[in-house]
Amino acid sequence: MINPAELMKVMGAKKKFERNHPKVFACLTKMFSGGLSEGTIVELTVQKPDGEKLTTNLRVLKEDLELLEDLKKTSK
């Protein structure tokens, strides 16, 4: 069972993240609302203030899409 107080805390953090990073949130929303298909490559690069970079990627699998669908269903 979901704790209502924890749910409110997470929803507040989500809204704050969306306000602080509107472009990132819009991209994630588009990507996870049907913009992904099997074989899509998602790449993530993190650059620290000292210039150090870490980049990784993944090729979306059928199982990944199934997981996203399951997560969508449980979040409603």
LOLO-22326 format. One record per residue (C-alpha): chain; residue in three letters; residue number from 0; x, y, z. Coordinates in nm, 3 decimals, padded with zeros to 5 digits. Layout:
BEGIN
pt chain = A | res = ALA | n = NUM | c1 = X | c2 = Y | c3 = Z
...
This chain:
BEGIN
pt chain = A | res = MET | n = 0 | c1 = 00.000 | c2 = 00.000 | c3 = 00.000
pt chain = A | res = ILE | n = 1 | c1 = 00.127 | c2 = 00.346 | c3 = -00.086
pt chain = A | res = ASN | n = 2 | c1 = 00.177 | c2 = 00.588 | c3 = 00.200
pt chain = A | res = PRO | n = 3 | c1 = -00.022 | c2 = 00.907 | c3 = 00.114
pt chain = A | res = ALA | n = 4 | c1 = 00.235 | c2 = 01.132 | c3 = 00.283
pt chain = A | res = GLU | n = 5 | c1 = 00.519 | c2 = 00.979 | c3 = 00.081
pt chain = A | res = LEU | n = 6 | c1 = 00.314 | c2 = 01.012 | c3 = -00.238
pt chain = A | res = MET | n = 7 | c1 = 00.255 | c2 = 01.381 | c3 = -00.171
pt chain = A | res = LYS | n = 8 | c1 = 00.627 | c2 = 01.428 | c3 = -00.105
pt chain = A | res = VAL | n = 9 | c1 = 00.720 | c2 = 01.260 | c3 = -00.435
pt chain = A | res = MET | n = 10 | c1 = 00.460 | c2 = 01.460 | c3 = -00.629
pt chain = A | res = GLY | n = 11 | c1 = 00.595 | c2 = 01.783 | c3 = -00.478
pt chain = A | res = ALA | n = 12 | c1 = 00.950 | c2 = 01.687 | c3 = -00.575
pt chain = A | res = LYS | n = 13 | c1 = 00.831 | c2 = 01.604 | c3 = -00.930
pt chain = A | res = LYS | n = 14 | c1 = 00.668 | c2 = 01.948 | c3 = -00.965
pt chain = A | res = LYS | n = 15 | c1 = 00.983 | c2 = 02.119 | c3 = -00.836
pt chain = A | res = PHE | n = 16 | c1 = 01.202 | c2 = 01.920 | c3 = -01.079
pt chain = A | res = GLU | n = 17 | c1 = 00.969 | c2 = 02.018 | c3 = -01.365
pt chain = A | res = ARG | n = 18 | c1 = 00.993 | c2 = 02.388 | c3 = -01.271
pt chain = A | res = ASN | n = 19 | c1 = 01.372 | c2 = 02.372 | c3 = -01.233
pt chain = A | res = HIS | n = 20 | c1 = 01.436 | c2 = 02.172 | c3 = -01.552
pt chain = A | res = PRO | n = 21 | c1 = 01.146 | c2 = 02.228 | c3 = -01.796
pt chain = A | res = LYS | n = 22 | c1 = 01.336 | c2 = 02.117 | c3 = -02.108
pt chain = A | res = VAL | n = 23 | c1 = 01.453 | c2 = 01.793 | c3 = -01.948
pt chain = A | res = PHE | n = 24 | c1 = 01.108 | c2 = 01.718 | c3 = -01.812
pt chain = A | res = ALA | n = 25 | c1 = 00.947 | c2 = 01.787 | c3 = -02.152
pt chain = A | res = CYS | n = 26 | c1 = 01.196 | c2 = 01.557 | c3 = -02.325
pt chain = A | res = LEU | n = 27 | c1 = 01.142 | c2 = 01.276 | c3 = -02.073
pt chain = A | res = THR | n = 28 | c1 = 00.765 | c2 = 01.316 | c3 = -02.098
pt chain = A | res = LYS | n = 29 | c1 = 00.773 | c2 = 01.294 | c3 = -02.477
pt chain = A | res = MET | n = 30 | c1 = 01.017 | c2 = 01.004 | c3 = -02.473
pt chain = A | res = PHE | n = 31 | c1 = 00.818 | c2 = 00.796 | c3 = -02.224
pt chain = A | res = SER | n = 32 | c1 = 00.475 | c2 = 00.877 | c3 = -02.367
pt chain = A | res = GLY | n = 33 | c1 = 00.524 | c2 = 00.678 | c3 = -02.684
pt chain = A | res = GLY | n = 34 | c1 = 00.833 | c2 = 00.829 | c3 = -02.837
pt chain = A | res = LEU | n = 35 | c1 = 01.034 | c2 = 00.516 | c3 = -02.768
pt chain = A | res = SER | n = 36 | c1 = 01.029 | c2 = 00.211 | c3 = -02.987
pt chain = A | res = GLU | n = 37 | c1 = 01.229 | c2 = -00.108 | c3 = -02.983
pt chain = A | res = GLY | n = 38 | c1 = 01.579 | c2 = -00.040 | c3 = -03.113
pt chain = A | res = THR | n = 39 | c1 = 01.583 | c2 = 00.326 | c3 = -03.008
pt chain = A | res = ILE | n = 40 | c1 = 01.915 | c2 = 00.429 | c3 = -02.856
pt chain = A | res = VAL | n = 41 | c1 = 01.902 | c2 = 00.649 | c3 = -02.546
pt chain = A | res = GLU | n = 42 | c1 = 02.227 | c2 = 00.824 | c3 = -02.456
pt chain = A | res = LEU | n = 43 | c1 = 02.308 | c2 = 01.001 | c3 = -02.134
pt chain = A | res = THR | n = 44 | c1 = 02.611 | c2 = 01.222 | c3 = -02.068
pt chain = A | res = VAL | n = 45 | c1 = 02.694 | c2 = 01.363 | c3 = -01.726
pt chain = A | res = GLN | n = 46 | c1 = 02.955 | c2 = 01.638 | c3 = -01.697
pt chain = A | res = LYS | n = 47 | c1 = 03.081 | c2 = 01.733 | c3 = -01.353
pt chain = A | res = PRO | n = 48 | c1 = 03.184 | c2 = 02.091 | c3 = -01.270
pt chain = A | res = ASP | n = 49 | c1 = 03.551 | c2 = 01.989 | c3 = -01.301
pt chain = A | res = GLY | n = 50 | c1 = 03.491 | c2 = 01.883 | c3 = -01.664
pt chain = A | res = GLU | n = 51 | c1 = 03.494 | c2 = 01.506 | c3 = -01.607
pt chain = A | res = LYS | n = 52 | c1 = 03.240 | c2 = 01.337 | c3 = -01.835
pt chain = A | res = LEU | n = 53 | c1 = 03.064 | c2 = 01.003 | c3 = -01.815
pt chain = A | res = THR | n = 54 | c1 = 02.858 | c2 = 00.883 | c3 = -02.111
pt chain = A | res = THR | n = 55 | c1 = 02.650 | c2 = 00.569 | c3 = -02.147
pt chain = A | res = ASN | n = 56 | c1 = 02.373 | c2 = 00.449 | c3 = -02.373
pt chain = A | res = LEU | n = 57 | c1 = 02.120 | c2 = 00.174 | c3 = -02.408
pt chain = A | res = ARG | n = 58 | c1 = 01.928 | c2 = 00.020 | c3 = -02.694
pt chain = A | res = VAL | n = 59 | c1 = 01.562 | c2 = -00.008 | c3 = -02.597
pt chain = A | res = LEU | n = 60 | c1 = 01.445 | c2 = -00.368 | c3 = -02.580
pt chain = A | res = LYS | n = 61 | c1 = 01.092 | c2 = -00.508 | c3 = -02.600
pt chain = A | res = GLU | n = 62 | c1 = 01.118 | c2 = -00.590 | c3 = -02.228
pt chain = A | res = ASP | n = 63 | c1 = 01.203 | c2 = -00.226 | c3 = -02.152
pt chain = A | res = LEU | n = 64 | c1 = 00.887 | c2 = -00.109 | c3 = -02.327
pt chain = A | res = GLU | n = 65 | c1 = 00.682 | c2 = -00.366 | c3 = -02.136
pt chain = A | res = LEU | n = 66 | c1 = 00.830 | c2 = -00.239 | c3 = -01.808
pt chain = A | res = LEU | n = 67 | c1 = 00.742 | c2 = 00.121 | c3 = -01.899
pt chain = A | res = GLU | n = 68 | c1 = 00.384 | c2 = 00.017 | c3 = -01.977
pt chain = A | res = ASP | n = 69 | c1 = 00.358 | c2 = -00.163 | c3 = -01.643
pt chain = A | res = LEU | n = 70 | c1 = 00.493 | c2 = 00.145 | c3 = -01.464
pt chain = A | res = LYS | n = 71 | c1 = 00.240 | c2 = 00.368 | c3 = -01.641
pt chain = A | res = LYS | n = 72 | c1 = -00.045 | c2 = 00.140 | c3 = -01.530
pt chain = A | res = THR | n = 73 | c1 = 00.068 | c2 = 00.135 | c3 = -01.168
pt chain = A | res = SER | n = 74 | c1 = 00.115 | c2 = 00.514 | c3 = -01.153
pt chain = A | res = LYS | n = 75 | c1 = -00.250 | c2 = 00.582 | c3 = -01.243
